[in-house]
Amino acid sequence: MTDSLNTGALESLAAIAGQQGGRGLPPVHLWHPEHCGDIDIVIRRDGVWLHEGAPNARPALVRLFSTLLRKDPDGFHLVTPAEKMRIVVEDAPFIAIGADQSQSDEGVPIVTFRTNVGDEVQAGPDHPIRVPVGPNGEPRPYIHIRNGLDALIARPVFYDLVSNAQVRLTPHGEEASVWSNGMWFALGPAS
């Protein structure tokens, strides 16, 4: 894609995203435009958004674009009613940078996660935590945010969860787990 097309595509995406004006997330799952090509946007493993190799220093623009992000079988795309452009996501598109443990009015434990792009979700049936093991043997914890999009749980946030976890005996042995919204989420072996 040429630089002028990239700039035009970014302006178009920003205009569409800006029209949301705090009204919640746009219904990207309902939009099915033709694929328009690739755009030179990369979301690095550390959550930094790059455009043409340079970090995007405008958090408000990153937040707007994050609301247009969709994961399809052929990859990640920024989607508007008229355009669909593929981007590169090195791992998960978001980073969970904070987690608060509280209780509902009924006394049910809740873990609420905050992402680097301003999303807040409560771990539970719609927002499960999963902790696969990476190639180096280290845990790679994620929380589901929306529509197939996950957030990698930042290491300090994960360590805080583990330090407050309960040990449960499961068919796999003793596991460190957290309880949120009526569900147990295994974080890894208790040892």
SEDREN-369408 format. One line per 3 residues: number of its first residue (from 0); their letters; for each residue y, z, x of N, C-alpha, C. Coordinates in nm, 2 decimals, always signed. Layout:
BEGIN
NUM) a) Y:Z:X:Y:Z:X:Y:Z:X; ...;
# end
This chain:
BEGIN
0) mtd) -0.12:+0.00:+0.08:+0.00:+0.00:+0.00:+0.12:+0.00:+0.09; +0.23:-0.07:+0.05:+0.35:-0.08:+0.13:+0.43:+0.05:+0.11; +0.52:+0.07:+0.20:+0.61:+0.19:+0.19:+0.69:+0.19:+0.06;
3) sln) +0.75:+0.07:+0.03:+0.83:+0.06:-0.09:+0.75:+0.08:-0.22; +0.62:+0.04:-0.22:+0.54:+0.07:-0.33:+0.50:+0.21:-0.34; +0.48:+0.28:-0.23:+0.46:+0.42:-0.22:+0.58:+0.50:-0.28;
6) tga) +0.70:+0.46:-0.23:+0.82:+0.52:-0.28:+0.84:+0.50:-0.43; +0.82:+0.38:-0.47:+0.83:+0.35:-0.62:+0.73:+0.43:-0.70; +0.61:+0.44:-0.65:+0.50:+0.51:-0.72:+0.54:+0.66:-0.73;
9) les) +0.59:+0.71:-0.62:+0.63:+0.85:-0.62:+0.74:+0.88:-0.72; +0.84:+0.79:-0.72:+0.95:+0.81:-0.81:+0.90:+0.81:-0.96; +0.80:+0.71:-0.98:+0.75:+0.70:-1.12:+0.67:+0.83:-1.16;
12) laa) +0.59:+0.88:-1.06:+0.51:+1.00:-1.09:+0.60:+1.12:-1.11; +0.71:+1.13:-1.03:+0.80:+1.24:-1.04:+0.87:+1.23:-1.18; +0.91:+1.11:-1.22:+0.98:+1.10:-1.35:+0.89:+1.14:-1.46;
15) iag) +0.76:+1.10:-1.46:+0.67:+1.14:-1.57:+0.65:+1.29:-1.57; +0.62:+1.34:-1.45:+0.60:+1.49:-1.44:+0.72:+1.57:-1.48; +0.84:+1.52:-1.44:+0.96:+1.59:-1.48:+0.98:+1.60:-1.63;
18) qqg) +0.93:+1.50:-1.70:+0.95:+1.50:-1.85:+0.88:+1.61:-1.91; +0.78:+1.68:-1.84:+0.71:+1.79:-1.90:+0.80:+1.91:-1.92; +0.90:+1.93:-1.83:+1.00:+2.03:-1.85:+0.95:+2.17:-1.89;
21) grg) +0.84:+2.22:-1.83:+0.80:+2.35:-1.86:+0.72:+2.36:-1.99; +0.67:+2.25:-2.05:+0.60:+2.25:-2.17:+0.45:+2.26:-2.15; +0.41:+2.31:-2.04:+0.27:+2.32:-2.01:+0.22:+2.20:-1.93;
24) lpp) +0.08:+2.19:-1.92:+0.02:+2.08:-1.85:+0.02:+1.95:-1.93; +0.05:+1.84:-1.87:+0.03:+1.71:-1.94:-0.12:+1.69:-1.97; -0.14:+1.61:-2.07:-0.28:+1.58:-2.11:-0.35:+1.47:-2.03;
27) vhl) -0.36:+1.49:-1.90:-0.41:+1.39:-1.81:-0.55:+1.34:-1.85; -0.63:+1.43:-1.91:-0.76:+1.40:-1.96:-0.77:+1.30:-2.07; -0.65:+1.28:-2.14:-0.64:+1.18:-2.24:-0.59:+1.04:-2.20;
30) whp) -0.54:+1.04:-2.08:-0.48:+0.92:-2.03:-0.58:+0.84:-1.95; -0.59:+0.71:-1.98:-0.69:+0.62:-1.91:-0.63:+0.49:-1.87; -0.53:+0.49:-1.79:-0.47:+0.37:-1.74:-0.56:+0.30:-1.64;
33) ehc) -0.54:+0.18:-1.61:-0.61:+0.11:-1.50:-0.57:+0.16:-1.37; -0.67:+0.16:-1.27:-0.64:+0.20:-1.14:-0.54:+0.11:-1.07; -0.43:+0.17:-1.02:-0.32:+0.09:-0.96:-0.33:+0.08:-0.81;
36) gdi) -0.42:+0.15:-0.75:-0.44:+0.15:-0.60:-0.43:+0.29:-0.55; -0.42:+0.30:-0.41:-0.42:+0.42:-0.34:-0.27:+0.45:-0.31; -0.24:+0.58:-0.30:-0.11:+0.63:-0.26:-0.13:+0.72:-0.14;
39) div) -0.04:+0.71:-0.04:-0.06:+0.78:+0.08:-0.02:+0.93:+0.07; -0.10:+1.00:-0.01:-0.09:+1.14:-0.03:-0.22:+1.21:+0.01; -0.22:+1.31:+0.09:-0.34:+1.38:+0.13:-0.31:+1.53:+0.11;
42) irr) -0.41:+1.60:+0.04:-0.40:+1.74:+0.03:-0.50:+1.80:+0.13; -0.44:+1.86:+0.24:-0.52:+1.91:+0.35:-0.60:+2.03:+0.30; -0.70:+2.07:+0.38:-0.78:+2.19:+0.36:-0.70:+2.31:+0.34;
45) dgv) -0.59:+2.32:+0.41:-0.50:+2.44:+0.40:-0.41:+2.44:+0.28; -0.42:+2.34:+0.19:-0.34:+2.33:+0.07:-0.20:+2.26:+0.09; -0.17:+2.21:+0.21:-0.05:+2.14:+0.24:-0.06:+2.00:+0.19;
48) wlh) +0.04:+1.95:+0.11:+0.04:+1.81:+0.06:+0.12:+1.73:+0.16; +0.06:+1.62:+0.21:+0.12:+1.53:+0.30:+0.15:+1.40:+0.22; +0.27:+1.34:+0.25:+0.30:+1.21:+0.20:+0.34:+1.12:+0.33;
51) ega) +0.26:+1.02:+0.35:+0.28:+0.93:+0.46:+0.28:+1.01:+0.59; +0.19:+1.11:+0.60:+0.16:+1.19:+0.71:+0.25:+1.31:+0.73; +0.36:+1.32:+0.65:+0.45:+1.43:+0.67:+0.43:+1.53:+0.56;
54) pna) +0.44:+1.66:+0.59:+0.43:+1.76:+0.48:+0.54:+1.75:+0.38; +0.51:+1.77:+0.25:+0.61:+1.76:+0.15:+0.67:+1.90:+0.14; +0.79:+1.91:+0.17:+0.86:+2.04:+0.18:+0.93:+2.08:+0.05;
57) rpa) +0.90:+2.01:-0.06:+0.96:+2.04:-0.19:+0.85:+2.10:-0.28; +0.84:+2.23:-0.28:+0.74:+2.30:-0.37:+0.75:+2.26:-0.51; +0.87:+2.23:-0.57:+0.88:+2.19:-0.71:+0.81:+2.06:-0.73;
60) lvr) +0.83:+1.96:-0.64:+0.77:+1.83:-0.65:+0.61:+1.84:-0.64; +0.57:+1.92:-0.54:+0.42:+1.95:-0.53:+0.37:+2.00:-0.66; +0.44:+2.10:-0.72:+0.39:+2.16:-0.85:+0.39:+2.05:-0.95;
63) lfs) +0.49:+1.97:-0.96:+0.49:+1.86:-1.06:+0.37:+1.77:-1.04; +0.35:+1.73:-0.92:+0.24:+1.64:-0.89:+0.10:+1.70:-0.92; +0.09:+1.83:-0.89:-0.03:+1.90:-0.92:-0.07:+1.90:-1.07;
66) tll) +0.03:+1.89:-1.15:+0.00:+1.88:-1.30:-0.05:+1.75:-1.34; -0.04:+1.65:-1.25:-0.08:+1.51:-1.28:-0.21:+1.48:-1.21; -0.27:+1.58:-1.15:-0.39:+1.56:-1.07:-0.52:+1.56:-1.16;
69) rkd) -0.61:+1.47:-1.13:-0.73:+1.46:-1.21:-0.84:+1.42:-1.11; -0.96:+1.48:-1.14:-1.08:+1.45:-1.06:-1.17:+1.36:-1.15; -1.19:+1.24:-1.10:-1.28:+1.14:-1.17:-1.40:+1.12:-1.08;
72) pdg) -1.50:+1.05:-1.13:-1.62:+1.03:-1.05:-1.60:+0.96:-0.92; -1.49:+0.88:-0.92:-1.46:+0.80:-0.79:-1.35:+0.87:-0.71; -1.32:+1.00:-0.74:-1.23:+1.07:-0.65:-1.11:+1.13:-0.73;
75) fhl) -1.02:+1.18:-0.65:-0.90:+1.24:-0.71:-0.79:+1.14:-0.73; -0.72:+1.16:-0.84:-0.61:+1.07:-0.88:-0.49:+1.14:-0.93; -0.37:+1.08:-0.91:-0.25:+1.12:-0.98:-0.25:+1.03:-1.10;
78) vtp) -0.23:+1.08:-1.22:-0.24:+1.00:-1.34:-0.12:+1.02:-1.43; -0.07:+0.91:-1.48:+0.03:+0.91:-1.59:-0.03:+0.82:-1.70; +0.04:+0.81:-1.81:-0.01:+0.72:-1.92:-0.02:+0.58:-1.87;
81) aek) +0.06:+0.54:-1.77:+0.06:+0.40:-1.73:+0.00:+0.37:-1.59; -0.02:+0.47:-1.51:-0.07:+0.45:-1.37:-0.17:+0.55:-1.33; -0.26:+0.51:-1.24:-0.37:+0.59:-1.19:-0.38:+0.55:-1.04;
84) mri) -0.34:+0.65:-0.95:-0.34:+0.62:-0.81:-0.43:+0.73:-0.74; -0.52:+0.67:-0.66:-0.61:+0.76:-0.58:-0.54:+0.83:-0.47; -0.57:+0.96:-0.44:-0.52:+1.03:-0.33:-0.64:+1.09:-0.25;
87) vve) -0.62:+1.15:-0.14:-0.72:+1.21:-0.06:-0.71:+1.36:-0.07; -0.82:+1.43:-0.10:-0.83:+1.57:-0.10:-0.93:+1.61:+0.00; -0.90:+1.68:+0.10:-0.99:+1.72:+0.21:-1.10:+1.82:+0.17;
90) dap) -1.06:+1.91:+0.08:-1.16:+2.01:+0.03:-1.13:+2.03:-0.12; -1.07:+2.14:-0.15:-1.02:+2.17:-0.29:-0.87:+2.14:-0.30; -0.83:+2.09:-0.41:-0.69:+2.06:-0.42:-0.59:+2.18:-0.42;
93) fia) -0.64:+2.30:-0.45:-0.55:+2.41:-0.46:-0.61:+2.53:-0.37; -0.53:+2.62:-0.34:-0.57:+2.74:-0.27:-0.53:+2.86:-0.36; -0.63:+2.95:-0.38:-0.60:+3.08:-0.45:-0.54:+3.17:-0.35;
96) iga) -0.41:+3.20:-0.36:-0.34:+3.28:-0.26:-0.33:+3.43:-0.30; -0.37:+3.46:-0.42:-0.36:+3.60:-0.47:-0.46:+3.63:-0.58; -0.50:+3.75:-0.59:-0.59:+3.79:-0.70:-0.56:+3.94:-0.74;
99) dqs) -0.54:+3.96:-0.86:-0.51:+4.09:-0.91:-0.63:+4.14:-1.00; -0.67:+4.26:-0.98:-0.78:+4.32:-1.06:-0.71:+4.42:-1.16; -0.74:+4.40:-1.29:-0.68:+4.48:-1.39:-0.79:+4.50:-1.51;
102) qsd) -0.74:+4.55:-1.62:-0.83:+4.57:-1.73:-0.75:+4.52:-1.86; -0.83:+4.46:-1.95:-0.77:+4.41:-2.08:-0.74:+4.54:-2.16; -0.67:+4.52:-2.27:-0.64:+4.63:-2.36:-0.77:+4.70:-2.41;
105) egv) -0.88:+4.62:-2.41:-1.01:+4.67:-2.46:-1.09:+4.74:-2.34; -1.03:+4.74:-2.22:-1.09:+4.80:-2.11:-1.19:+4.71:-2.03; -1.18:+4.58:-2.06:-1.27:+4.48:-1.99:-1.20:+4.45:-1.85;
108) piv) -1.27:+4.46:-1.74:-1.22:+4.42:-1.61:-1.19:+4.27:-1.61; -1.07:+4.24:-1.55:-1.03:+4.10:-1.54:-0.98:+4.08:-1.39; -1.02:+3.97:-1.33:-0.96:+3.93:-1.20:-0.88:+3.80:-1.23;
111) tfr) -0.75:+3.81:-1.20:-0.65:+3.70:-1.22:-0.61:+3.64:-1.09; -0.63:+3.51:-1.08:-0.60:+3.44:-0.95:-0.47:+3.36:-0.97; -0.39:+3.36:-0.86:-0.27:+3.27:-0.85:-0.30:+3.17:-0.74;
114) tnv) -0.25:+3.05:-0.77:-0.27:+2.94:-0.67:-0.14:+2.91:-0.60; -0.15:+2.83:-0.50:-0.03:+2.78:-0.42:+0.06:+2.69:-0.50; +0.01:+2.64:-0.61:+0.10:+2.55:-0.69:+0.14:+2.61:-0.83;
117) gde) +0.12:+2.75:-0.84:+0.17:+2.82:-0.95:+0.08:+2.84:-1.07; -0.05:+2.79:-1.06:-0.14:+2.82:-1.17:-0.19:+2.96:-1.17; -0.22:+3.02:-1.28:-0.28:+3.15:-1.29:-0.40:+3.14:-1.39;
120) vqa) -0.52:+3.19:-1.34:-0.64:+3.18:-1.42:-0.71:+3.32:-1.41; -0.78:+3.35:-1.52:-0.87:+3.47:-1.51:-1.01:+3.43:-1.49; -1.08:+3.49:-1.39:-1.22:+3.45:-1.37:-1.29:+3.49:-1.49;
123) gpd) -1.38:+3.40:-1.53:-1.46:+3.42:-1.65:-1.54:+3.29:-1.68; -1.59:+3.28:-1.81:-1.67:+3.16:-1.84:-1.60:+3.03:-1.82; -1.47:+3.02:-1.84:-1.40:+2.90:-1.82:-1.35:+2.88:-1.68;
126) hpi) -1.35:+2.99:-1.60:-1.30:+2.98:-1.47:-1.39:+3.06:-1.37; -1.51:+3.00:-1.35:-1.61:+3.07:-1.27:-1.57:+3.07:-1.12; -1.62:+3.18:-1.05:-1.61:+3.19:-0.91:-1.75:+3.14:-0.85;
129) rvp) -1.75:+3.06:-0.75:-1.87:+3.02:-0.68:-1.85:+3.04:-0.53; -1.95:+3.07:-0.46:-1.94:+3.10:-0.32:-2.06:+3.03:-0.24; -2.04:+2.89:-0.22:-2.14:+2.83:-0.14:-2.12:+2.87:+0.01;
132) vgp) -2.22:+2.84:+0.09:-2.21:+2.87:+0.23:-2.18:+2.74:+0.30; -2.07:+2.74:+0.39:-2.03:+2.62:+0.46:-2.13:+2.59:+0.57; -2.11:+2.47:+0.64:-2.20:+2.43:+0.74:-2.21:+2.53:+0.86;
135) nge) -2.10:+2.61:+0.88:-2.10:+2.71:+0.99:-2.16:+2.84:+0.95; -2.22:+2.85:+0.83:-2.28:+2.97:+0.78:-2.18:+3.07:+0.71; -2.05:+3.03:+0.71:-1.95:+3.12:+0.65:-1.94:+3.09:+0.50;
138) prp) -1.90:+3.19:+0.42:-1.89:+3.16:+0.28:-1.76:+3.08:+0.25; -1.77:+2.99:+0.15:-1.66:+2.90:+0.11:-1.64:+2.93:-0.04; -1.56:+3.04:-0.07:-1.54:+3.08:-0.21:-1.44:+2.99:-0.28;
141) yih) -1.47:+2.96:-0.41:-1.38:+2.88:-0.49:-1.38:+2.94:-0.63; -1.27:+2.91:-0.70:-1.25:+2.94:-0.84:-1.21:+2.81:-0.91; -1.28:+2.79:-1.03:-1.24:+2.67:-1.11:-1.11:+2.69:-1.18;
144) irn) -1.02:+2.60:-1.16:-0.89:+2.61:-1.22:-0.88:+2.53:-1.35; -0.90:+2.40:-1.35:-0.90:+2.33:-1.47:-0.96:+2.19:-1.45; -1.03:+2.14:-1.55:-1.07:+2.00:-1.56:-1.14:+1.95:-1.43;
147) gld) -1.23:+2.03:-1.37:-1.30:+1.99:-1.25:-1.22:+2.01:-1.12; -1.11:+2.08:-1.13:-1.03:+2.10:-1.01:-1.04:+2.25:-0.97; -1.08:+2.27:-0.85:-1.10:+2.40:-0.80:-0.99:+2.45:-0.70;
150) ali) -0.99:+2.58:-0.67:-0.91:+2.63:-0.57:-1.00:+2.70:-0.47; -0.98:+2.68:-0.34:-1.04:+2.75:-0.24:-0.98:+2.89:-0.24; -1.06:+2.99:-0.24:-1.00:+3.13:-0.24:-0.97:+3.16:-0.09;
153) arp) -0.84:+3.19:-0.06:-0.80:+3.22:+0.07:-0.88:+3.34:+0.13; -0.90:+3.33:+0.26:-0.98:+3.43:+0.32:-0.93:+3.58:+0.30; -0.80:+3.61:+0.31:-0.76:+3.75:+0.28:-0.79:+3.79:+0.13;
156) vfy) -0.77:+3.70:+0.04:-0.80:+3.72:-0.10:-0.95:+3.75:-0.12; -1.03:+3.67:-0.05:-1.18:+3.69:-0.07:-1.22:+3.82:-0.01; -1.17:+3.85:+0.11:-1.20:+3.98:+0.17:-1.16:+4.10:+0.09;
159) dlv) -1.05:+4.09:+0.02:-1.01:+4.19:-0.08:-1.10:+4.20:-0.19; -1.15:+4.09:-0.24:-1.25:+4.09:-0.35:-1.38:+4.16:-0.30; -1.42:+4.12:-0.18:-1.55:+4.18:-0.13:-1.53:+4.33:-0.11;
162) sna) -1.42:+4.37:-0.06:-1.40:+4.52:-0.04:-1.40:+4.60:-0.17; -1.37:+4.53:-0.28:-1.37:+4.60:-0.41:-1.49:+4.57:-0.49; -1.59:+4.49:-0.44:-1.70:+4.45:-0.51:-1.80:+4.56:-0.53;
165) qvr) -1.89:+4.54:-0.63:-2.00:+4.63:-0.66:-2.13:+4.57:-0.61; -2.22:+4.66:-0.56:-2.35:+4.61:-0.51:-2.44:+4.61:-0.63; -2.51:+4.49:-0.66:-2.60:+4.48:-0.77:-2.73:+4.43:-0.71;
168) ltp) -2.84:+4.49:-0.77:-2.97:+4.44:-0.73:-3.01:+4.32:-0.82; -3.03:+4.20:-0.76:-3.06:+4.08:-0.83:-3.20:+4.03:-0.78; -3.25:+3.93:-0.84:-3.38:+3.87:-0.79:-3.37:+3.82:-0.65;
171) hge) -3.24:+3.80:-0.60:-3.22:+3.75:-0.46:-3.19:+3.86:-0.37; -3.20:+3.98:-0.41:-3.17:+4.10:-0.33:-3.04:+4.16:-0.37; -2.99:+4.25:-0.29:-2.86:+4.32:-0.32:-2.75:+4.22:-0.29;
174) eas) -2.66:+4.21:-0.39:-2.54:+4.12:-0.38:-2.42:+4.19:-0.41; -2.31:+4.16:-0.34:-2.18:+4.21:-0.37:-2.12:+4.12:-0.48; -2.08:+4.18:-0.59:-2.04:+4.11:-0.71:-1.91:+4.17:-0.77;
177) vws) -1.84:+4.08:-0.84:-1.72:+4.13:-0.92:-1.75:+4.09:-1.06; -1.70:+4.18:-1.15:-1.71:+4.16:-1.29:-1.57:+4.12:-1.35; -1.57:+4.01:-1.43:-1.44:+3.97:-1.49:-1.47:+3.90:-1.62;
180) ngm) -1.40:+3.94:-1.72:-1.42:+3.88:-1.85:-1.56:+3.87:-1.90; -1.64:+3.97:-1.88:-1.77:+3.98:-1.93:-1.88:+3.91:-1.84; -1.84:+3.87:-1.72:-1.94:+3.80:-1.63:-1.94:+3.86:-1.49;
183) wfa) -2.06:+3.86:-1.43:-2.07:+3.90:-1.30:-2.06:+3.77:-1.21; -1.99:+3.78:-1.10:-1.98:+3.67:-1.00:-2.03:+3.72:-0.87; -2.13:+3.66:-0.82:-2.19:+3.70:-0.69:-2.10:+3.65:-0.58;
186) lgp) -2.06:+3.73:-0.48:-1.98:+3.69:-0.37:-2.06:+3.67:-0.24; -2.18:+3.72:-0.24:-2.27:+3.71:-0.13:-2.36:+3.83:-0.11; -2.45:+3.82:-0.01:-2.54:+3.94:+0.02:-2.46:+4.06:+0.04;
189) as) -2.51:+4.18:+0.00:-2.44:+4.30:+0.02:-2.44:+4.35:+0.16; -2.54:+4.31:+0.24:-2.54:+4.35:+0.38:-2.44:+4.28:+0.47;
# end
